[in-house]
Amino acid sequence: MMALVEPLIPALRRYARSLLRDQSAADDLVQDCLERVISRWHQRRSDGNARTWVFTILHNLAINRLKQTARRGVHVTVEDVDEAAFATAPAQEHRLHHRGILDALAWLPDDQRSVLLLVSVEELSYAETAVVLGIPVGTVMSRLSRARHRLAQLLDNGPDRLAATGTVLRRVK
């Protein structure tokens, strides 16, 4: 076993360094690989090539380590990090604002919502929006203006207070 594996160590180190781009991590990887080769030497196929078997073990260990690093992130000691790095801004306010916008959009009439979304979110021009909806460009502009105004009211007051003031638009058929 040693006669087959020992000459492979320099090549294993080169390959590990090229995969991990870190000398100490590559040396650790080669050591883990050699430990696995020694402990599982009896599982190797006798008719197989020992070199490819050892390189396969190294490669699989490297891929597992890279995936683990991607999941965990880079290791940094506590002493090397500024205290501000540990503090994170709360995400609740942003999520509440986002939820408020989605709720306000749901309160808009369908024709206003579709114009607002096509122009603001999908970044279509007024002419393209008019073609998509099959309406004149002037209608697109007026619906967009009404939708923006209504959305601003909903975001300022909330749908319950807006309905209580009697400013809810109604459709008459």
C-alpha positions in Angstrom: 0.0 0.0 0.0 2.7 2.5 1.0 4.6 1.8 -2.2 1.5 2.7 -4.3 0.3 5.7 -2.2 3.4 7.5 -1.1 4.5 8.6 -4.6 1.1 10.1 -5.2 1.3 12.6 -2.3 2.9 15.5 -4.2 0.3 15.2 -7.0 -2.5 15.0 -4.4 -1.2 18.2 -2.8 -1.1 20.0 -6.1 -4.6 18.9 -7.0 -6.0 19.8 -3.6 -4.4 23.2 -3.8 -5.9 23.9 -7.2 -9.3 22.9 -5.9 -9.3 24.7 -2.6 -6.9 27.6 -3.4 -5.6 27.5 0.2 -2.4 25.7 1.2 -3.4 24.8 4.7 -6.8 23.6 3.8 -5.3 21.6 0.9 -2.9 19.9 3.3 -5.7 19.1 5.7 -7.6 17.7 2.7 -4.7 15.5 1.7 -4.3 14.2 5.2 -8.1 13.4 5.4 -7.7 11.6 2.0 -4.7 9.6 3.2 -6.6 8.6 6.3 -9.5 7.4 4.3 -7.3 5.6 1.9 -5.5 3.7 4.7 -8.7 2.9 6.6 -10.5 1.7 3.4 -7.7 0.1 1.6 -9.4 -3.3 1.9 -12.4 -1.9 0.0 -10.3 -1.1 -3.1 -10.8 -3.3 -6.1 -7.7 -5.3 -6.6 -8.0 -5.1 -10.4 -8.6 -1.3 -10.3 -6.0 1.5 -10.6 -5.0 2.7 -7.1 -4.1 6.2 -8.5 -7.6 6.9 -9.8 -9.1 5.5 -6.6 -7.1 7.8 -4.4 -7.7 10.8 -6.6 -11.5 10.0 -6.6 -11.4 10.0 -2.8 -9.6 13.3 -2.7 -12.0 14.9 -5.3 -15.1 13.7 -3.4 -13.7 15.0 -0.1 -12.9 18.4 -1.7 -16.4 18.7 -3.2 -18.0 17.9 0.1 -15.7 20.4 1.9 -16.6 23.1 -0.7 -20.3 22.5 -0.3 -19.9 22.6 3.5 -18.0 25.9 3.3 -20.7 27.3 1.0 -23.4 26.3 3.5 -21.6 27.5 6.6 -19.8 30.5 5.2 -16.2 31.5 5.9 -14.9 30.9 9.4 -13.8 34.1 11.1 -12.6 34.2 14.7 -14.5 36.3 17.1 -11.5 38.4 18.0 -10.9 39.4 14.3 -14.4 40.7 13.7 -15.7 44.2 14.5 -18.6 44.2 16.9 -20.8 46.0 14.3 -20.5 42.9 12.0 -22.5 40.9 14.6 -25.4 43.4 14.6 -28.0 43.0 11.9 -30.8 45.3 11.0 -34.2 43.9 11.9 -36.1 42.6 8.9 -39.6 43.0 10.3 -40.2 46.6 9.3 -39.1 45.9 5.7 -41.4 42.8 5.5 -44.3 44.8 7.0 -43.8 47.5 4.4 -43.6 45.0 1.6 -46.8 43.3 2.9 -48.5 46.7 3.1 -47.7 47.4 -0.5 -49.1 44.0 -1.6 -52.2 44.5 0.4 -52.7 48.0 -1.0 -52.3 46.6 -4.5 -55.0 44.1 -3.8 -57.4 46.9 -2.9 -56.9 48.6 -6.3 -59.4 47.9 -9.0 -58.3 45.4 -11.6 -57.9 47.9 -14.4 -55.8 50.3 -12.3 -53.7 47.4 -10.9 -52.9 46.0 -14.3 -51.8 49.4 -15.7 -49.7 50.1 -12.6 -48.0 46.7 -12.6 -47.3 46.8 -16.4 -45.8 50.3 -16.2 -44.0 50.2 -12.8 -43.0 46.6 -12.3 -42.7 45.3 -15.9 -41.3 48.6 -17.1 -43.5 48.7 -20.3 -43.9 52.0 -22.0 -47.4 53.7 -22.1 -47.8 52.7 -25.7 -46.8 49.1 -25.0 -49.2 48.9 -22.1 -51.9 50.3 -24.3 -51.3 47.6 -26.8 -51.2 44.8 -24.2 -54.5 46.0 -22.6 -56.2 47.1 -25.8 -56.9 50.6 -24.6 -55.9 54.1 -25.8 -52.7 55.6 -24.4 -54.7 58.4 -22.7 -56.6 55.8 -20.8 -53.4 54.2 -19.7 -52.1 57.5 -18.4 -55.3 58.4 -16.5 -55.6 54.9 -15.0 -52.0 55.1 -14.0 -52.5 58.4 -12.3 -55.6 57.2 -10.5 -53.8 54.0 -9.4 -50.8 55.9 -8.1 -53.0 58.3 -6.2 -55.1 55.6 -4.8 -52.1 53.5 -3.8 -50.6 56.5 -2.0 -53.8 57.0 -0.1 -54.0 53.3 0.9 -50.4 53.3 2.1 -50.9 56.5 4.1 -54.2 55.7 5.7 -54.6 51.9 5.4 -57.6 50.3 3.7 -59.9 50.3 6.8 -59.5 54.1 7.4 -59.9 54.8 3.7 -63.2 52.9 3.6 -64.4 54.6 6.7 -63.9 58.1 5.1 -66.1 57.1 2.2 -63.5 57.5 -0.5 -63.8 54.0 -1.8 -64.6 54.0 -5.6 -67.6 52.0 -6.6 -68.5 50.6 -9.9 -72.0 51.2 -11.3 -73.1 48.7 -14.0 
